[in-house]
Amino acid sequence: MMASMVQINSQHLELRALQESMVRVQSEEISQMEQWYRSWY
């Protein structure tokens, strides 16, 4: 959620690119953890 604020509030292209990368990677990590949870419990 915090990284998404950068997309709205930042005028710096570098910060926007970093934000996009962070959201993508963290979404992948969350998905992986959800899969582990479903398979273990």
C-alpha positions in Angstrom: 0.0 0.0 0.0 2.8 2.4 0.9 4.6 1.7 -2.4 1.4 2.5 -4.3 1.3 6.0 -2.8 4.5 6.7 -4.8 2.8 6.1 -8.1 0.2 8.7 -7.2 2.4 11.3 -5.5 5.8 11.1 -7.1 6.9 13.1 -10.1 10.3 11.3 -10.3 10.4 8.6 -12.9 13.1 6.7 -11.0 10.8 6.4 -7.9 7.9 5.3 -10.1 10.0 2.5 -11.7 11.2 1.4 -8.2 7.6 1.4 -7.0 6.5 -0.8 -9.9 9.3 -3.2 -9.3 8.6 -3.4 -5.6 4.9 -4.0 -6.1 5.6 -6.7 -8.7 8.1 -8.6 -6.6 6.1 -8.3 -3.4 3.0 -9.5 -5.1 4.9 -12.6 -6.4 6.2 -13.2 -2.8 2.8 -12.9 -1.3 1.4 -15.3 -3.9 4.2 -17.8 -3.1 3.5 -17.6 0.6 -0.3 -18.1 0.0 0.5 -21.2 -2.0 2.7 -22.5 0.8 0.0 -21.8 3.4 -2.6 -23.7 1.3 -0.3 -26.7 0.8 0.8 -26.9 4.4 -2.5 -26.2 6.2 
